[in-house]
Amino acid sequence: MTIDVAKDYAPVPDGLEWWTRHVALAVDSVAEVDAMAEQIRRHGVEVRGPIDHEGVWYSVYCFDPNGVHLEITHQSRPLTEQDAAEARTALHAWLADRAAGELPG
């Protein structure tokens, strides 16, 4: 028996930016990110980056043949309680802006 899951689910617009939806694949080093980016480029795929995300993550981005947005990343340092506090502050500000109608969705 074959089940077509696509007909059971319909996308629901949520107002998020396109770049927020992606799959992140973690690797063990910056060198591995760079090597994978070069390998992907050799196959003719556009790769964006590398991007250093505030000294925490080092990433490159591309789209797979199905249009799935991929991130290859290395976490450069452990996250701290300060990182968690800053993330909570940013999330609460974003939620407040969205509730006030200042963001789509």
DSSP file (Angstrom, degrees, kcal/mol; ACC not computed):
  #  RESIDUE AA STRUCTURE BP1 BP2  ACC     N-H-->O    O-->H-N    N-H-->O    O-->H-N    TCO  KAPPA ALPHA  PHI   PSI    X-CA   Y-CA   Z-CA
    1    1 A M              0   0    0      0, 0.0     2,-0.5     0, 0.0     0, 0.0   0.000 360.0 360.0 360.0 131.4    0.0    0.0    0.0
    2    2 A T        -     0   0    0      2,-0.0     2,-0.5     0, 0.0     0, 0.0  -0.897 360.0-162.7-106.9 132.0    1.4    3.4   -1.0
    3    3 A I        -     0   0    0     -2,-0.5     2,-1.0     3,-0.0     3,-0.1  -0.958  11.6-146.9-115.7 129.9    0.4    6.5    1.0
    4    4 A D    >   -     0   0    0     -2,-0.5     3,-0.8     1,-0.2     4,-0.5  -0.810  13.9-175.4 -95.4  99.7    0.9   10.0   -0.4
    5    5 A V  G >> S+     0   0    0     -2,-1.0     3,-1.0     1,-0.2     4,-0.7   0.774  75.3  71.4 -67.6 -24.1    1.7   12.1    2.6
    6    6 A A  G >4 S+     0   0    0      1,-0.3     3,-0.8     2,-0.2    -1,-0.2   0.868  95.1  51.9 -61.4 -35.5    1.7   15.3    0.5
    7    7 A K  G <4 S+     0   0    0     -3,-0.8    -1,-0.3     1,-0.2    -2,-0.2   0.699 105.0  57.6 -75.5 -15.4   -2.0   15.2    0.1
    8    8 A D  G <4 S+     0   0    0     -3,-1.0     2,-0.4    -4,-0.5    -1,-0.2   0.613 106.0  52.8 -86.4 -12.7   -2.5   14.9    3.8
    9    9 A Y    <<  -     0   0    0     -3,-0.8    -1,-0.1    -4,-0.7     0, 0.0  -0.982  61.6-168.1-129.8 131.7   -0.6   18.1    4.6
   10   10 A A        -     0   0    0     -2,-0.4    -3,-0.1    -3,-0.0     2,-0.0  -0.954  33.1-109.1-114.8 136.5   -1.1   21.6    3.3
   11   11 A P        -     0   0    0      0, 0.0    -2,-0.0     0, 0.0     0, 0.0  -0.364  29.2-148.9 -62.8 141.8    1.4   24.3    3.9
   12   12 A V        -     0   0    0     -2,-0.0     2,-0.1     2,-0.0     0, 0.0  -0.956  15.5-125.1-114.9 117.6    0.2   26.9    6.3
   13   13 A P        +     0   0    0      0, 0.0    92,-0.0     0, 0.0     0, 0.0  -0.396  33.4 171.2 -61.1 132.5    1.5   30.5    5.8
   14   14 A D        -     0   0    0      2,-0.2     3,-0.1    -2,-0.1    -2,-0.0   0.374  47.2-114.4-126.0   2.4    3.0   31.7    9.0
   15   15 A G        +     0   0    0      1,-0.3     2,-0.2    90,-0.0     0, 0.0   0.507  66.3 141.4  80.4   3.1    4.7   34.9    8.0
   16   16 A L        -     0   0    0      1,-0.1    -1,-0.3    89,-0.1    -2,-0.2  -0.490  58.4-101.9 -79.1 151.1    8.2   33.7    8.6
   17   17 A E    >   -     0   0    0     -2,-0.2     3,-1.5     1,-0.1     4,-0.4  -0.350  30.4-115.1 -67.3 151.4   11.0   34.7    6.3
   18   18 A W  G >  S+     0   0    0      1,-0.3     3,-1.1     2,-0.2    -1,-0.1   0.834 111.6  60.5 -57.9 -35.4   12.1   32.1    3.8
   19   19 A W  G 3  S+     0   0    0      1,-0.2    -1,-0.3     3,-0.0    -2,-0.0   0.630  88.3  72.2 -73.5 -12.4   15.6   31.8    5.3
   20   20 A T  G <  S+     0   0    0     -3,-1.5     2,-0.9     1,-0.1    -1,-0.2   0.766  85.6  72.9 -74.0 -22.7   14.3   30.7    8.7
   21   21 A R    <   +     0   0    0     -3,-1.1    48,-0.3    -4,-0.4     2,-0.3  -0.813  69.7 118.2 -96.3 106.6   13.3   27.3    7.3
   22   22 A H        -     0   0    0     -2,-0.9     2,-0.5    46,-0.1    48,-0.2  -0.985  60.0-114.2-158.5 163.5   16.4   25.2    6.7
   23   23 A V  E     -a   70   0A   0     46,-2.4    48,-2.7    -2,-0.3     2,-0.5  -0.914  28.0-153.9-103.7 126.9   18.2   22.1    7.7
   24   24 A A  E     -a   71   0A   0     -2,-0.5     2,-0.6    46,-0.2    48,-0.2  -0.889   4.8-163.4-104.8 128.2   21.5   22.6    9.6
   25   25 A L  E     -a   72   0A   0     46,-3.5    48,-2.6    -2,-0.5     2,-0.3  -0.950  13.1-144.1-112.4 118.9   24.1   19.8    9.3
   26   26 A A  E     -a   73   0A   0     -2,-0.6     2,-0.3    46,-0.2    48,-0.2  -0.632  17.2-174.2 -87.5 138.1   26.8   20.0   12.0
   27   27 A V        -     0   0    0     46,-2.6    48,-0.4    -2,-0.3     6,-0.0  -0.778  33.6-110.2-123.6 171.8   30.4   19.0   11.2
   28   28 A D  S    S+     0   0    0     -2,-0.3     2,-0.3    46,-0.1    46,-0.1   0.578  86.3  12.9 -84.7 -11.0   33.5   18.6   13.4
   29   29 A S     >  -     0   0    0      1,-0.1     4,-1.7    44,-0.1     5,-0.1  -0.992  67.4-111.4-159.3 162.1   35.6   21.6   12.2
   30   30 A V  H  > S+     0   0    0     -2,-0.3     4,-2.6     1,-0.2     5,-0.2   0.890 118.6  57.9 -60.9 -40.7   35.9   24.8   10.3
   31   31 A A  H  > S+     0   0    0      1,-0.2     4,-2.5     2,-0.2    -1,-0.2   0.872 104.5  50.8 -59.5 -37.5   38.1   22.9    7.8
   32   32 A E  H  > S+     0   0    0      2,-0.2     4,-2.5     1,-0.2    -1,-0.2   0.887 108.3  51.5 -69.4 -38.6   35.4   20.4    7.2
   33   33 A V  H  X S+     0   0    0     -4,-1.7     4,-2.5     2,-0.2    -2,-0.2   0.957 112.9  46.0 -58.4 -49.5   32.9   23.2    6.5
   34   34 A D  H  X S+     0   0    0     -4,-2.6     4,-2.3     1,-0.2    -2,-0.2   0.899 112.5  50.1 -62.0 -41.6   35.3   24.7    4.0
   35   35 A A  H  X S+     0   0    0     -4,-2.5     4,-2.2     1,-0.2    -1,-0.2   0.907 112.0  47.2 -64.8 -41.9   36.0   21.3    2.4
   36   36 A M  H  X S+     0   0    0     -4,-2.5     4,-2.5     2,-0.2    -1,-0.2   0.897 110.4  52.8 -67.1 -39.0   32.3   20.5    2.0
   37   37 A A  H  X S+     0   0    0     -4,-2.5     4,-2.5    -5,-0.2    -2,-0.2   0.920 110.2  48.1 -61.0 -43.2   31.6   23.9    0.6
   38   38 A E  H  X S+     0   0    0     -4,-2.3     4,-2.2     2,-0.2    -2,-0.2   0.906 110.8  50.7 -65.1 -41.2   34.4   23.4   -2.0
   39   39 A Q  H  X S+     0   0    0     -4,-2.2     4,-0.7     2,-0.2    -2,-0.2   0.915 111.5  47.9 -62.0 -43.0   33.1   20.0   -2.9
   40   40 A I  H ><>S+     0   0    0     -4,-2.5     5,-1.6     1,-0.2     3,-1.0   0.918 110.4  51.7 -64.4 -43.5   29.5   21.4   -3.4
   41   41 A R  H ><5S+     0   0    0     -4,-2.5     3,-2.4     1,-0.3    -1,-0.2   0.886 101.7  60.8 -60.2 -39.4   30.9   24.2   -5.5
   42   42 A R  H 3<5S+     0   0    0     -4,-2.2    -1,-0.3     1,-0.3    -2,-0.2   0.749  99.9  57.1 -60.8 -22.3   32.7   21.7   -7.7
   43   43 A H  T <<5S-     0   0    0     -3,-1.0    -1,-0.3    -4,-0.7    -2,-0.2   0.279 125.4-104.2 -90.7   9.9   29.3   20.2   -8.5
   44   44 A G  T < 5S+     0   0    0     -3,-2.4     2,-0.4     1,-0.3    -3,-0.2   0.641  75.0 139.8  81.8  15.0   28.1   23.6   -9.8
   45   45 A V      < -     0   0    0     -5,-1.6     2,-0.3     1,-0.0    -1,-0.3  -0.784  55.5-119.8 -95.2 133.5   26.0   24.5   -6.8
   46   46 A E        -     0   0    0     -2,-0.4     2,-0.5    17,-0.1    17,-0.5  -0.547  30.2-165.0 -70.5 130.0   26.1   28.1   -5.5
   47   47 A V        -     0   0    0     -2,-0.3     2,-0.4    15,-0.1    15,-0.2  -0.976   7.2-150.3-119.2 128.8   27.3   28.2   -1.9
   48   48 A R  E     -B   61   0A   0     13,-3.1    13,-2.6    -2,-0.5     3,-0.2  -0.831  45.7 -35.5 -97.6 135.9   26.8   31.3    0.2
   49   49 A G  E     -     0   0A   0     -2,-0.4     2,-0.2     1,-0.3    11,-0.2  -0.566  28.2-122.6 111.4-176.8   29.4   32.0    2.9
   50   50 A P  E     -     0   0A   0      0, 0.0     2,-0.4     0, 0.0    -1,-0.3   0.241  51.8-175.6 -78.8 154.5   31.3   31.2    4.9
   51   51 A I  E     -B   59   0A   0      8,-2.8     8,-2.6    -3,-0.2     2,-0.8  -0.992  19.6-147.7-124.9 127.7   29.6   33.2    7.5
   52   52 A D  E     -B   58   0A   0     -2,-0.4     2,-1.6     6,-0.2     6,-0.2  -0.860  12.7-151.2 -94.6 110.9   30.9   33.6   11.1
   53   53 A H  E >>  -B   57   0A   0      4,-3.4     3,-2.3    -2,-0.8     4,-1.1  -0.628  67.3 -56.3 -87.5  83.1   27.8   33.9   13.3
   54   54 A E  T 34 S-     0   0    0     -2,-1.6    -1,-0.2     1,-0.3     4,-0.1   0.785  99.1 -61.6  54.8  35.1   29.3   36.1   16.2
   55   55 A G  T 34 S+     0   0    0      2,-0.3    -1,-0.3     1,-0.1     3,-0.1   0.517 128.4  87.7  74.9   4.2   32.1   33.6   16.9
   56   56 A V  T <4 S+     0   0    0     -3,-2.3    20,-3.4     1,-0.3    21,-0.8   0.859  91.6  21.4-100.3 -49.7   29.7   30.8   17.8
   57   57 A W  E  <  -BC  53  75A   0     -4,-1.1    -4,-3.4    18,-0.3     2,-0.5  -0.942  56.9-158.6-124.2 145.4   28.9   29.1   14.5
   58   58 A Y  E     +BC  52  74A   0     16,-2.1    16,-2.0    -2,-0.4     2,-0.3  -0.992  33.1 169.6-119.9 119.7   30.8   29.1   11.2
   59   59 A S  E     -BC  51  73A   0     -8,-2.6    -8,-2.8    -2,-0.5     2,-0.3  -0.916  32.0-162.1-139.3 154.8   28.4   28.2    8.3
   60   60 A V  E     - C   0  72A   0     12,-2.0    12,-2.4    -2,-0.3     2,-0.3  -0.937  20.6-152.1-127.3 157.0   27.9   27.9    4.6
   61   61 A Y  E     +BC  48  71A   0    -13,-2.6   -13,-3.1    -2,-0.3     2,-0.3  -0.957  22.4 148.6-133.0 146.5   24.5   27.7    2.9
   62   62 A C  E     - C   0  70A   0      8,-2.0     8,-3.4    -2,-0.3     2,-0.4  -0.947  39.8-108.1-158.2 176.8   23.1   26.2   -0.3
   63   63 A F  E     - C   0  69A   0    -17,-0.5     6,-0.2    -2,-0.3   -17,-0.1  -0.951  28.0-133.8-114.1 137.3   20.0   24.7   -1.8
   64   64 A D    >   -     0   0    0      4,-2.5     3,-2.5    -2,-0.4     6,-0.0  -0.298  41.1 -89.5 -78.0 173.5   19.8   21.0   -2.6
   65   65 A P  T 3  S+     0   0    0      0, 0.0    -1,-0.1     0, 0.0    -2,-0.0   0.707 129.0  54.5 -60.3 -18.7   18.4   19.9   -6.0
   66   66 A N  T 3  S-     0   0    0      2,-0.1     3,-0.1     0, 0.0    -2,-0.0   0.387 122.5-103.7 -93.7   3.1   14.9   19.8   -4.4
   67   67 A G    <   +     0   0    0     -3,-2.5     2,-0.4     1,-0.3     0, 0.0   0.583  69.2 150.7  86.8  10.4   15.1   23.4   -3.2
   68   68 A V        -     0   0    0      1,-0.1    -4,-2.5   -46,-0.0     2,-0.5  -0.648  48.0-126.1 -78.2 129.1   15.7   22.5    0.4
   69   69 A H  E     - C   0  63A   0     -2,-0.4   -46,-2.4   -48,-0.3     2,-0.4  -0.651  32.7-166.5 -78.9 120.8   17.8   25.2    2.1
   70   70 A L  E     -aC  23  62A   0     -8,-3.4    -8,-2.0    -2,-0.5     2,-0.4  -0.861  14.3-165.5-114.3 143.9   20.8   23.6    3.7
   71   71 A E  E     -aC  24  61A   0    -48,-2.7   -46,-3.5    -2,-0.4     2,-0.5  -0.997   4.9-161.6-123.3 130.4   23.4   24.9    6.2
   72   72 A I  E     +aC  25  60A   0    -12,-2.4   -12,-2.0    -2,-0.4     2,-0.3  -0.972  30.4 171.7-108.8 123.7   26.7   23.2    6.9
   73   73 A T  E     -aC  26  59A   0    -48,-2.6   -46,-2.6    -2,-0.5     2,-0.4  -0.930  33.9-156.0-140.6 153.2   27.9   24.4   10.2
   74   74 A H  E     - C   0  58A   0    -16,-2.0   -16,-2.1    -2,-0.3     2,-0.8  -0.998  23.5-135.1-126.8 128.1   30.5   24.1   12.9
   75   75 A Q  E     - C   0  57A   0     -2,-0.4   -18,-0.3   -48,-0.4   -19,-0.1  -0.749  18.1-165.2 -83.2 114.2   29.8   25.3   16.5
   76   76 A S        +     0   0    0    -20,-3.4    -1,-0.2    -2,-0.8   -19,-0.2   0.708  65.7   8.8 -78.1 -22.5   33.0   27.1   17.4
   77   77 A R  S    S-     0   0    0    -21,-0.8    -1,-0.1     0, 0.0     2,-0.0  -0.987  86.0 -90.0-153.0 157.3   32.5   27.3   21.1
   78   78 A P        -     0   0    0      0, 0.0     2,-0.2     0, 0.0    -2,-0.0  -0.360  47.0-108.8 -66.1 150.1   30.1   26.0   23.7
   79   79 A L        -     0   0    0      1,-0.0     2,-0.2     3,-0.0    -4,-0.0  -0.557  36.5-152.5 -78.1 147.1   27.0   28.0   24.5
   80   80 A T     >  -     0   0    0     -2,-0.2     4,-1.9     1,-0.1     5,-0.1  -0.592  31.7-101.6-113.4 173.5   26.9   29.8   27.8
   81   81 A E  H  > S+     0   0    0      1,-0.2     4,-2.5     2,-0.2     5,-0.2   0.851 124.3  57.5 -62.4 -34.4   24.2   31.0   30.2
   82   82 A Q  H  > S+     0   0    0      2,-0.2     4,-2.5     1,-0.2    -1,-0.2   0.908 104.6  50.8 -62.9 -41.7   24.9   34.5   28.8
   83   83 A D  H  > S+     0   0    0      1,-0.2     4,-2.3     2,-0.2    -2,-0.2   0.920 110.5  49.6 -59.6 -43.7   24.0   33.2   25.3
   84   84 A A  H  X S+     0   0    0     -4,-1.9     4,-2.4     2,-0.2    -2,-0.2   0.906 110.7  49.4 -62.9 -42.3   20.8   31.6   26.7
   85   85 A A  H  X S+     0   0    0     -4,-2.5     4,-2.3     1,-0.2    -1,-0.2   0.915 111.6  48.5 -63.7 -43.0   19.8   34.9   28.4
   86   86 A E  H  X S+     0   0    0     -4,-2.5     4,-2.4     2,-0.2    -1,-0.2   0.886 110.8  51.3 -64.5 -38.3   20.5   36.9   25.2
   87   87 A A  H  X S+     0   0    0     -4,-2.3     4,-2.7     2,-0.2    -2,-0.2   0.914 109.5  49.8 -65.1 -42.9   18.4   34.4   23.2
   88   88 A R  H  X S+     0   0    0     -4,-2.4     4,-2.6     2,-0.2     5,-0.2   0.920 111.3  49.4 -61.4 -43.4   15.5   34.7   25.6
   89   89 A T  H  X S+     0   0    0     -4,-2.3     4,-2.1     2,-0.2    -2,-0.2   0.926 112.6  47.0 -61.1 -45.7   15.7   38.5   25.4
   90   90 A A  H  X S+     0   0    0     -4,-2.4     4,-2.3     2,-0.2    -2,-0.2   0.909 112.8  49.7 -63.6 -42.3   15.7   38.4   21.6
   91   91 A L  H  X S+     0   0    0     -4,-2.7     4,-2.8     2,-0.2     5,-0.2   0.932 110.9  48.4 -62.9 -46.3   12.8   35.9   21.5
   92   92 A H  H  X S+     0   0    0     -4,-2.6     4,-2.2     1,-0.2    -1,-0.2   0.881 111.9  49.8 -63.8 -37.5   10.7   37.9   23.8
   93   93 A A  H  X S+     0   0    0     -4,-2.1     4,-2.4    -5,-0.2    -1,-0.2   0.916 112.1  48.1 -65.4 -42.3   11.3   41.1   21.8
   94   94 A W  H  X S+     0   0    0     -4,-2.3     4,-2.5     2,-0.2    -2,-0.2   0.923 111.9  49.3 -64.5 -44.0   10.4   39.3   18.6
   95   95 A L  H  X S+     0   0    0     -4,-2.8     4,-2.6     2,-0.2    -1,-0.2   0.894 111.6  49.3 -62.6 -39.9    7.2   37.9   20.1
   96   96 A A  H  X S+     0   0    0     -4,-2.2     4,-2.0     2,-0.2     6,-0.2   0.922 111.7  48.4 -65.2 -43.7    6.2   41.4   21.4
   97   97 A D  H  <>S+     0   0    0     -4,-2.4     5,-2.7     2,-0.2     6,-0.6   0.910 112.9  48.1 -61.9 -41.9    6.9   42.9   18.0
   98   98 A R  H ><5S+     0   0    0     -4,-2.5     3,-1.4     4,-0.2     5,-0.2   0.918 111.2  50.0 -66.1 -43.0    4.8   40.2   16.3
   99   99 A A  H 3<5S+     0   0    0     -4,-2.6    -1,-0.2     1,-0.3    -2,-0.2   0.838 108.3  54.0 -63.8 -32.4    2.0   40.6   18.8
  100  100 A A  T 3<5S-     0   0    0     -4,-2.0    -1,-0.3    -5,-0.2    -2,-0.2   0.459 119.4-111.9 -80.9  -0.4    2.0   44.4   18.2
  101  101 A G  T < 5S+     0   0    0     -3,-1.4    -3,-0.2    -4,-0.2    -2,-0.1   0.628  85.2 122.1  81.4  13.0    1.6   43.8   14.5
  102  102 A E  S   <S+     0   0    0     -5,-2.7    -4,-0.2    -6,-0.2    -5,-0.1   0.565  70.8  47.2 -85.6  -7.8    5.1   45.1   13.7
  103  103 A L  S    S-     0   0    0     -6,-0.6    -2,-0.1    -5,-0.2   -87,-0.1  -0.931  95.4 -99.1-127.1 153.5    6.1   41.8   12.1
  104  104 A P              0   0    0      0, 0.0   -87,-0.1     0, 0.0    -2,-0.1  -0.290 360.0 360.0 -65.8 156.9    4.2   39.7    9.5
  105  105 A G              0   0    0     -4,-0.1   -89,-0.1   -89,-0.1    -7,-0.0   0.406 360.0 360.0 105.2 360.0    2.3   36.7   10.6
